[in-house]
Amino acid sequence: MQKHTYFIADMHLGLPLYDPAERERKVVRWLDFIKDTAQAVYILGDAFDFWWEYRYVVPRGYVRFLGKLAELTDRGVSVHFFPGNHDLWAGSYLCEECGVTMHSAAPEEVTSIGGKVFFLAHGDRLGGGAPLSLTLLQRIFTNRSLQRLFSMLHPRWAFAFGYAWSRKNRLSKGIAVPFGGEEEVQYKFAVQAAQRQKIDYFVFGHRHTPIAMSLPGSSAQLVLLSDWITGATYADFDGECLRLKTF
């Protein structure tokens, strides 16, 4: 049986909008759907609307999703997790309990899959192209001293604050953001990067808008994954072509 590599992003599990429990069940059904054909699954950020790990405490919920990740890795499927701007604090729990490979050291990575070169990222921090306000927030959120201070809060208050912040952040922007064409940050970054090195596919999340398009001046393609709040799109690489699909 031909093995596939799958890409998914922006499930925002835990976001109290529409039916969050059904959203998790749908993601789990998708993981069940692909498990027999998958050799690898790449989760490109914002799987959770908010995630924080204490040494002995993790967020309540997500049992079905976390259990399914563990089942996949137990079956030999390689599961990769790129933190997004909502779950950038994901750490050792997913590695140690679910067998997931974490890609927390850098927001972007170039890798070879089936002889093709993929540029993978959540898409919120590409090449320093993020707005100044977001850059400042990223520096605050990734500051180790501030993280230690936050960990001193009782989980009841820390999680209440985290969920409220992430919910406000998501809803203030709207669910999906229209594709900005040539002015889109992801588009401009991919065009410039494709001129510097050979890339076959750029795959990003973050924008919540499904896009698959060829880039000018190269053979590269840009693929933006949509969210699972109002839809359910993913990318499927069969060893030859990468295609956007709907579950």
Secondary structure as UniProt FT lines:
FT   STRAND          4..8
FT   HELIX           20..34
FT   TURN            35..37
FT   STRAND          38..43
FT   HELIX           63..74
FT   TURN            75..76
FT   STRAND          78..81
FT   TURN            88..89
FT   HELIX           92..98
FT   STRAND          101..102
FT   STRAND          108..113
FT   TURN            114..115
FT   STRAND          116..121
FT   HELIX           126..128
FT   HELIX           132..141
FT   HELIX           144..151
FT   HELIX           155..173
FT   HELIX           181..183
FT   HELIX           185..196
FT   STRAND          201..204
FT   STRAND          211..214
FT   TURN            216..217
FT   STRAND          221..224
FT   STRAND          233..237
FT   STRAND          242..246
//
